[in-house]
Amino acid sequence: MGLTMVSRSNMSRVRAALMLLGLAVVAQPLLVQPALAEPPRAVIELFTSQGCSSCPPADALLAGMARRPDIVALSFPVDYWDYLGWKDTLAQPLFTARQKAYAASRSDRQVYTPQIIVNGMKPCIGSDWSKVETSIQSTTEGRETLPVAVDLKEEAGTVTISVAAPSRALEGRKARGEVWILPVMRQQQVAIGRGENRGKTVTYANVVRGMTRLGEWQGGPARFQVPLTEARGEADGYVVLVQSGDSAKPGAILGAAKGGGL
């Protein structure tokens, strides 16, 4: 193979071209949006109560699921058993309304504790892990992740939520919904003084402390911003959900992400 000789003037031009190329390579990442995090496989919502004797096994099951990176596990304490002698210290009427809205959406009126809703679609007994796993498989249709990726970025006291366009799993379907942010308390121990669980100390994991609707999702890439103080509230972290339907008739959960602290 012969060698190609380059004159000084040509060499200068080559060096200048290489310098420009180098600048272009360095500058390129600034023009690229940050990659979205791998979405979780499932969102597990447990409707539970301190006044329910059947709930502690389900609470323990959810605590185990909360440690899995591929699952967003959430506890929603409800208040409809308060009349039995112990007022649930974590319950909110909002959570009872959410569980009843799910039942209305399914038209089955099944509202009980412990009840788990998988990916906004499948109800099952909260302590039945095999049923929960089967429900995950059926609602994901064999997919390894939820169909809409959600990326969270915290900077200068603000949470930026980037929602991607749906994956091919939703191709041909009308993908729309709402974006919600939920402050979540990572763990809370409660000593129960009366009622069916009198004398027990129960540990609750990933306890939701509220729900705020950030806006509509129209099926394409979207961005939302919220102050970090509002995202977390007085809790340890937060979760973002992208869900079809609305608060009165919630549907399938399409995307989710866990913030720092969870």
C-alpha positions, -999 to 999 in steps of 0.1 A, spaced: 0 0 0 14 34 -10 16 64 13 -2 96 5 18 127 12 0 158 25 13 193 21 14 217 50 -15 238 36 -36 207 32 -25 195 67 -37 228 81 -71 223 64 -73 188 78 -65 199 113 -91 227 111 -117 202 98 -109 178 126 -112 206 152 -146 215 138 -157 179 138 -145 176 174 -166 206 184 -196 191 166 -192 158 185 -189 176 218 -219 198 211 -242 170 198 -252 157 233 -265 191 242 -290 188 214 -302 153 224 -330 149 250 -320 128 280 -329 91 276 -361 81 294 -357 56 323 -368 20 317 -405 19 327 -416 -5 354 -435 -37 348 -465 -30 369 -483 -7 394 -498 -25 424 -524 -5 444 -533 -21 478 -565 -8 494 -561 -16 531 -573 -7 566 -560 -8 601 -594 -20 611 -593 -51 589 -580 -83 605 -573 -98 570 -551 -69 559 -517 -74 577 -506 -103 555 -514 -82 524 -495 -52 540 -465 -75 544 -468 -87 508 -469 -52 495 -438 -43 516 -420 -70 498 -432 -59 464 -421 -23 472 -385 -34 472 -387 -46 436 -373 -21 410 -398 -34 383 -429 -27 404 -444 5 417 -462 -6 449 -486 17 467 -507 15 499 -541 33 499 -556 32 534 -594 35 533 -618 48 559 -650 27 556 -641 4 585 -635 32 610 -670 26 625 -658 -7 639 -640 9 668 -606 21 654 -602 52 632 -575 44 607 -547 70 613 -535 70 576 -568 67 558 -583 94 535 -617 97 519 -599 103 486 -586 67 487 -620 52 494 -633 73 465 -606 59 442 -614 23 451 -651 29 445 -644 46 412 -624 15 401 -654 -7 410 -678 16 391 -655 15 361 -656 -23 362 -693 -23 370 -688 -51 396 -692 -30 428 -665 -51 445 -651 -29 472 -633 -48 500 -601 -50 520 -575 -61 513 -579 -55 476 -552 -51 451 -557 -34 417 -530 -44 391 -522 -18 365 -555 -1 370 -573 -31 356 -574 -64 375 -587 -67 411 -576 -95 433 -574 -104 470 -545 -84 484 -528 -114 502 -529 -138 472 -495 -134 455 -501 -160 428 -532 -141 417 -513 -109 417 -486 -123 395 -511 -138 372 -529 -104 369 -495 -88 361 -490 -112 333 -525 -107 319 -525 -69 321 -490 -65 305 -499 -89 276 -464 -105 278 -446 -71 278 -417 -66 302 -426 -29 309 -456 -5 309 -462 9 274 -454 46 282 -420 56 295 -419 83 322 -387 101 331 -382 122 362 -355 149 367 -350 170 398 -332 203 394 -332 236 413 -362 226 435 -383 216 405 -394 181 393 -396 178 355 -417 150 342 -412 138 306 -438 115 292 -428 97 260 -450 87 231 -465 52 236 -446 21 225 -458 -2 197 -478 -21 223 -505 6 220 -502 10 182 -537 14 168 -553 22 201 -565 55 214 -539 64 240 -550 93 262 -553 99 299 -542 120 329 -509 125 347 -509 123 385 -483 129 411 -486 112 445 -465 120 476 -455 87 492 -443 78 527 -418 50 525 -427 33 558 -449 39 588 -454 18 619 -488 20 636 -497 6 670 -534 -3 668 -553 2 700 -588 -10 692 -608 -30 667 -600 -62 649 -562 -57 651 -561 -45 687 -526 -49 702 -509 -53 669 -482 -31 655 -484 -31 617 -457 -17 593 -472 0 562 -450 5 531 -452 32 504 -482 49 519 -498 74 496 -505 108 512 -524 125 484 -531 128 447 -526 158 425 -537 159 388 -510 176 367 -529 176 335 -541 157 305 -519 134 284 -529 135 247 -510 105 236 -477 121 225 -445 134 241 -453 158 270 -436 176 298 -449 187 332 -432 206 360 -440 208 397 -421 222 427 -403 194 446 -419 206 478 -454 199 463 -443 166 448 -432 152 481 -453 172 505 -444 159 539 -437 124 526 -404 107 517 -408 106 479 -433 106 452 -447 86 423 -460 97 389 -488 78 371 -500 81 336 -535 66 336 -563 63 310 -598 76 319 -603 101 347 -608 102 385 -644 93 382 -637 63 359 -600 53 361 -587 30 335 -555 12 327 -522 26 340 -500 32 310 -469 46 326 -453 52 360 -421 63 377 -407 65 412 -390 96 425 -360 98 448 -366 84 483 -384 54 472 
